[in-house]
Amino acid sequence: MDFRPHLFLLPVLLLSWPLVSAGQHHHQPTTPPTPPADTARTMNHAGHSMPGMPMSATPAPTAAPDTSHKHMQHAGMNMAADGSMAHGEHEGMSHAYSRNLPMGRNGSGTAWNPDQTPMYMWMSHHGPWMVMNHGAVYLRYTSQNLNRSSGQRGGSAFGAPNWFMTMAQRPIGEKGLLNLTAMISLDALTESNDGYPLLFQSGEAYQGRPLVDRQHPHDLFSALSIGYTHAFSPDVDLTLYLGYPGEPAIGPVAFMHRISAMPNPDAALGHHWQDATHIAFGVATVGLRYKQFKLEGSNFTGREPNEKRYGFDKPRADSWAGRLNWNPTATLALQVSRAFIKSPEELFPDEDVNRTTASVIHNQIWGDNRYLTSALVWGMNEHLHADGAHGEVAHSLLAETNVQLGKPAVYGRYEFVQKSSEELQTGRQLHTEEAPALYNVHALTLGANYRLAQLIRTDVVLGAQGTVYRPDAAIQPLYGKTPVSAQVYIRLNPSLLLMNKMKM
């Protein structure tokens, strides 16, 4: 058991420091102006929410000044007569990589969320800059394979998975937009250098051995990127994104930035099939948007981060990826992507991977702190050997849903993933050299949480979840027929951004 309570305070302090600044600089007039009678009636929007800025997917044209008071500019935001955001009328509230898209579409890297995405963040304005702070800390106890027999795999630990991200953006001239992003994690301190126990998880290495049944910690510097977007018209944008580290154009929004995955402290078992390249030390991406489509291409470092979590790995620029994004409605985000990844695993340097992904993210908001978010993600890894021969082709599938009902929430995740004997290191323990090429693993997680309090625009959430696994019969001697895992946690994160909480 890995018990490090003295380290729990580090991510808590990390999440706390921006609160004072955000509270001091958030633009709200001390004495709000009193609108005319007709405007006061239209601004009465009790029950109307702005979680994730659920704006129209099609930008509205900029209107001339409205002397009838059907629009009211307040706190750097233009409010429509129905209480919604007048999209496209205040560039400081735009998407990170487009002045003509809503802020709710922000995801991880350059990936897209649906426009109706609940956004948990502290936001402030500093001159021409808009600053958004996101993050989460899970103070938790997890026990993997509760019902294991002697000698079977599993483990338990106290820990605190965490991440914190700051995004700052400002307009440049009449058509440009500059974005700076930094993301850090103290996982290596709060979870130890070999991460936390997670049954059937694999990927990366520690002290010359592959990490098996453990989720690796994230690097201290998980993202440092700069992006510039030029708008040729309201329908056409060109974006250049550079990261060291950064996220290439592969897969959907990374799991820790999907609201459907937010309640679950654990990494997805198939994220090395779907979005594991969200930390690549050296990324250059060019993206062209036309209306609700965006085509992207990336050149990046294929090797996954090494075990030295506080430094910067060598950039290689040896891998390529392409992605097509499409948001057909304000509630949907679809993508397909294909990548050639050069030597991703340091223990198997002669093995390359072709990765293909497809995903659908659905978010729908129906009131303050009331929404449904879901994701369906498929990923496939095709292994290529040094002699050019094709190795195994492994698939993964994830379906997850999060239903927020005010203070309580219920959520679930189903996963199917195919893992090799090499990834799970089964050959020696099973005393056989003739292991199947791939093992099928099914996992079903169900959980619930409840918001206990909101302190200084920060949520304190208590939750619990359980997972039931169904592994391939060939590896049941190592895990059992139906392993069961469980955990309890307290989550700290910025509160949901709501329109009707902003004083008029």
ABEGO torsion letter per residue (X at the ends): XBBBAAAAAAAAAAAAAAAAAAAAABBBBABBBBBBAAAAAAABABGBBABGGBBBABBBBBBBBBAAGABBBBGGBBBBAAGBBBBGABAAABBAABAABBAAABBBEABBBBABBBBBBBBBBBEABBBBBBEBBBBBBBBBGAABBBGBBEEBBBBBBBBBBBBBBBBBEAABBBBBBBBBBAAAAAAEAAEBBBBGBBEEBBGGBBBBGBBBBBBABABBBBBBBBBABAABBBBBBBBOBBBBBBEBBBAAABAAAAABABBBAAAAAAAAAABBBEBBBBBBBBEABBBBBBBBBABBBBABAABBBBBAGABBBBBBBBBABAABBBBBBBBBBBGABAABAABBBBBBBBBBBBBBBAEBGBBBBBBBBBBBBBBBBAAGBBBBBBBBBBBBBBBBBEABBBBBBBBBBBBBAAAAGAAAAAGBABBBABBBBBBBBBBBBBBABBBGGBBBBBBBBBBBBBBBAAAAAAAEABBBBBBBBBBBBBBBBBAAABBX
